[in-house]
Amino acid sequence: MSEFHTFIYVLNMVQPELFDDMPPEKEEIINEHFEYLKRGFQERNIILAGPCLDGEFGVVIFRAPTQKEAEDFMNNDPAVKKGIMTAELHPFRISLMEKG
């Protein structure tokens, strides 16, 4: 089994003003984004994902075997792929985490 590394990607809305009043076509992309993240969570790759409640940004903390596979996972996120969010990837170390 290959060793996995932890990464974080930070998501930002391209048009943050739409956070509170999103057109249906962009809302559908957000739903695809959420389903994509749910699949990653079910496959045990995603550790944590969610948005800031003020709409400033969202984060996804996840595992991948390589930087390239982490970039591919981030870039295949429907919100990134369809251009309503930008994403920035960073290697990440979890130093403290609540259990249970």
N, C-alpha and C positions, 0 to 999 in steps of 0.2 A: 504494500500500500504506500502511495506517495505521501510525502509530508505536505500538510496544508499550512498556509500562511494566512494571517488575518489582515484584512484591508478595510478601509472606510471610504465611502464616497459621499460627498456632500452635494446635495441637489439644490438648485436655485431656479425659481420660475423665471422664464424669459420675460413675461409680462406680469410682475407681481400684483398689479392692480386687479387682475382677474381672479385672484385667490378667493375673494368673497362673492363674486358674481360671474361665475364661469359659464361660457356658452356651452350648449350641449355637446358639440363636437370635441371640445377640449375636455369636457367632463368624461366623455367616453375614453379618451386617451388616459386620463387619470385612473379610470377603472381598470384598463388594461395594465397599467403600471402596477396597481395594487395586486392584481391577479398574478403578475410576473413575480412580484416579491413574495406572495403567498406560496407559489410553487417552490421558490428558492428556500423558503422556510421549511416547507414540508420535506424537501430533499436534504434538510439539515445543513445547508450551506450558509443561510442567513442566521445571524445571532440576534440582531436587533435592527429594526427599521421603523422610522416614523418621522412625521413633520413637527416643526415648532408650531405651536398654536397661534403665533403671531404671523405666520406665513413667510417668515424670513428665509428659512431653509429647511431641508430635510436631511436625514442621514440614513445610510445603510451600512451596517457593520457585518462583514461576511468572511467566509473562508474560501480560498482558492489555492490550487497547487502552485501556480506561477503568476507573476505580474501580468503576463500576456493574457492568461485566462481571466484574471480579475478585470483587466481592461475590456475584454470581450463581454463579460457579464454586465459590466456597467454600461457599455455602449449599446447593448441589446435591450436595455430597459426601454420599454415603449415610450416613456416620457422623454427620454434622451434621444432615442432614435427618431422620433417624430417632431423633435425640435421645440417642445414646450418647456423643457427644463434643460439646464446645463448641468454637467457633473464634473467633479474634480476628485481624482483617486489619490489615496495616500496609503502607504503601509501603516499598520496600526498594531499596537500592543495593548492588550487588555491587562491592566495592572491590578484593578480591583473590580469585583463584580458580585452583586448580591446573589445569593443562592436561593432558589425556590421561590 
